[in-house]
Amino acid sequence: MMALIGVSNLVVVALVVALVAAVLWPRLWGRVPIGGIGWGDAGLKALIIAVATIMLVAYLPSRILQTGTVAGQSRLIQDLIGTGVWSVGFVATLAGLHYLRRERRA
């Protein structure tokens, strides 16, 4: 039952994040002239980047390693799964930062 509660909380958080992202997408990731972004938008972008990095690199691998299926595996398998999930989250974070850094986003 506890695993179901954890999954449902994660789904609720994902839905809220998706809703906020849909509302703020044009304002935060639209084309902005150089020097045209305000402090509020810059701070919100930094907050989104920080939260996404923490979720993908720290929280998600930790939660996956705590699931019953992975926790019951040998230490080597746990290490491989944890490293794999962490690597995917890290690469996704770097890809997102690269996308945000590009001067002309289409």
C-alpha positions in Angstrom: 0.0 0.0 0.0 2.8 2.4 0.8 4.3 1.9 -2.7 1.0 2.9 -4.2 0.8 6.0 -2.1 4.3 7.0 -3.1 3.4 6.5 -6.8 0.2 8.5 -6.6 2.0 11.4 -4.9 4.6 11.3 -7.7 1.9 11.3 -10.3 0.2 14.3 -8.6 3.5 16.2 -8.6 4.1 15.4 -12.2 0.7 16.6 -13.2 1.1 19.9 -11.3 4.5 20.4 -12.9 3.1 19.7 -16.4 0.3 22.2 -15.8 2.6 24.9 -14.6 5.0 24.2 -17.5 2.1 24.5 -20.0 1.0 27.8 -18.6 4.5 29.3 -18.3 6.1 27.8 -21.5 5.6 30.8 -23.8 6.8 33.3 -21.2 9.9 31.4 -20.1 11.0 29.6 -23.3 9.9 31.9 -26.1 12.3 34.0 -28.1 13.6 36.9 -26.0 16.0 39.5 -27.3 19.4 39.6 -25.6 19.1 41.5 -22.4 15.3 41.5 -22.6 14.6 39.0 -19.8 13.6 40.4 -16.5 14.8 39.4 -13.1 11.6 37.5 -12.2 11.7 35.4 -15.4 15.4 34.7 -14.9 14.9 33.7 -11.3 11.9 31.4 -12.3 14.1 29.8 -15.0 16.9 29.2 -12.5 14.4 27.7 -10.0 13.0 25.4 -12.6 16.5 24.3 -13.7 17.5 23.6 -10.1 14.4 21.6 -9.2 14.6 19.6 -12.4 18.2 18.8 -11.8 17.5 17.7 -8.2 14.5 15.6 -9.3 16.4 13.9 -12.1 19.8 13.4 -10.5 19.1 12.9 -6.8 15.4 12.1 -6.1 14.5 9.8 -8.9 17.5 7.4 -8.6 17.0 7.3 -4.8 13.2 6.5 -5.1 13.9 3.8 -7.7 16.5 2.1 -5.5 14.0 2.0 -2.6 11.4 0.1 -4.6 10.9 -3.5 -3.6 11.8 -4.9 -6.9 15.2 -3.2 -7.0 15.9 -3.5 -3.3 15.6 -7.2 -3.5 18.3 -7.5 -6.2 22.0 -8.1 -5.6 24.2 -5.2 -4.7 25.8 -5.2 -8.2 22.4 -5.0 -9.9 21.3 -2.2 -7.6 24.5 -0.3 -8.4 24.0 -0.8 -12.2 20.4 0.3 -12.0 21.2 3.3 -9.8 24.1 4.4 -12.1 22.0 4.0 -15.2 19.1 6.0 -13.8 21.5 8.7 -12.5 23.3 8.8 -15.9 20.0 9.2 -17.9 18.9 12.0 -15.5 22.3 13.7 -15.8 22.4 13.5 -19.6 18.8 14.9 -19.7 19.8 17.8 -17.5 22.8 18.6 -19.7 20.7 18.3 -22.8 18.1 20.7 -21.3 20.8 23.2 -20.4 22.2 23.0 -23.9 18.7 23.6 -25.3 18.2 26.6 -23.1 21.6 28.1 -23.9 21.1 28.1 -27.7 20.8 31.5 -29.1 18.1 30.8 -31.7 15.6 28.2 -30.7 13.2 27.1 -33.4 
